């Protein structure tokens, strides 16, 4: 399951990200948790957030 900013976002990823995002933002731990639960790399969630114009905040590890 792979996505980038120019490709359509996988519906499962889109649903999970939009559900977790509050006011167009999602925390880094929440994004990493989504990645883990869906079995994808954090970068896939980061790309989906970029495509969906959702800001990731509180990222200490530089994953996104």
N, C-alpha and C positions, 0 to 999 in steps of 0.2 A: 504494500500500500504506500504509494509515494505521490507527493504533490509538490507543486511549486506555485509561485505567485501567478503565473500565466495559465495554469491549468485549473480545471474545475476542482473544487474541494470535495473529497469523498463525503457522501451524505452522513455517514456515522461520525466522522470527525467534525463536520460542520455542526451537527446536532449537539454533540458533547461540548464543543467550544462555546457555542451560542448559549447553551444552558448554564455554563459556568461563568460566562462573562457578565459583569455588572457594569452598566453605564459604558459599554464599549471597552472595558478593561478586564484583564484576568491576571491573577498573581502567577509568578513563576512556579511556586510549588503546585498550584492547581493545574497549570499547563503540563508540568512533568508528570503529575498523577494521571492526567488524561492519556498522555503518551504511554505510560506504563499499562494502564487498564486496557488500552486498545492494541497494545503490542507493537507500537511504532516508535521510531526514534524521536526524541524531542524536537529535532529540526522539522519534522513533518507537521507537528502542531504549530511550531513557529511560522512555517510557511502558510499554513491555513489561517493563522491569526493575521498575518500580513495581507492575505487575499481578502479576508473579511473585514479588514480595517479595525482590528482589535489590538489594543496596546497591551503588551506584557510588561508588568511592573514588579519591582522587588526581586530582580534577578541578580543573585550574588555570584552564581557560578559561570556566567557567560554562555549559558546553553542557547540563548536566543539572540 
